[in-house]
Amino acid sequence: MRWRPSPDLAVRVLAPPVSVLARSWRFEVHNRERWQCLHRARQPFLFLLWHEALLPLLWHHRDQGIAILVSEARDGRILSEYAARLGYRHAAGSSTRGGMLAFLQAARLLEEGIPVAITPDGPRGPRRVVKPGILAAAQRVGVPILPIHAETNRAWRLRSWDRFLIPKPFAKVRVGYGDPFTVAPGDEAKTRAGEQAEAALRTLEEEIGWPAAAAMVTG
């Protein structure tokens, strides 16, 4: 029988080596001012990122009072436990489980002035496809959405649905921010915002990626 440790135990075992690995990464930031303008104005906003880029982005924005919306599934709880160690707040739920609770928690945190990070293709894909409903919290509260993406020159990618990205030791990690945008009222506007988000994240990938980046795939 395959041993599956609890999320708490898994994080206790994995967090120290992952943090040691992350301290070796060298970050290069593009379009930093797009984030800093919102941050300095104390403007609540919604960080939008692909699920695969969670690990380097969690490390890059640690201890900044950001809330993260993660799945209630086991893998999501492991990420949530590790994010809590990095200073993130937790909003439980996803588009497939606990979705209404997640929406309400995200909207409440935004109304309190707390930035919220979401992965619109999580928790189980399809990869790099935005579920428009996940943008409802930003639409309801009227806050900007800030696309963010990370690329690295040397990485492992897991054989998971999202090809989860783990930069190798001493890898260069580029972080890029897109132009903030808002979601107008109505279902059609929400759908258009989803398309805009996908386009913005594709553009970021083109801007900050390495054409011949090394990527070892491991299971």
C-alpha positions, 0 to 999 in steps of 0.5 A: 500500500502506498504511504501518503503522509498527512499534508502537515507531515509532508510540509514538515518534511519538505519545507526545509529542503525546498526553502534551502533550494529557493534561497539559491534562486536568482530573481530578475523582475520585469515590469515591477512598477505595475505591481508597485503602483498597486502595492504603494497605493494600498489598492487591493487586487487579484494576482492571477497566475498559472498553477505551474508557476506557484512555487517560485512566485510563492517564494518571491512574494513571501511575507507580504500579507497576501492571501492565496486561494487554494484547493481543499484537495490534498495537494492544495492543502500541502501548498497551503501549509507551505504558503502559511510558513511563507507568510500567506493567508489562506482562503480555502476552496476551488472552482470544483470543490468549495467554490462558493465558499472560496468566492465569498472568502476571496471577496471578503479579503479583497473588501478588507484591502488584502491582495488575493492570489488565484490560479485560474486553471487549478486545481486540476486543469485544463492547463493554462485555461482560465475558468471565467467564474473564478474572476467573479470576486474581482468583478464583484468588488471592482478591484484590478486583476494583475497577471503575473508569471515566472520562467526559469532557465533551468528547471524540473517539471513534474509529470502532473497535469500542470507540469509543475515547475521547480527551478533547479539550484542556483537557477535564474528565475524571471518574474514578469507582471502584466498590465492590470485590468478590471472586469466590467459587470455582466457574464459576457464581460467576465468571459472576455476578462478570462480571454484577456487574462489568458492572452496577458499570461501568454504575452508574459511567457513570451517576454520573460522566457528563455528560448532554449530553457533546460527542463528535465521532466521527472515523475 
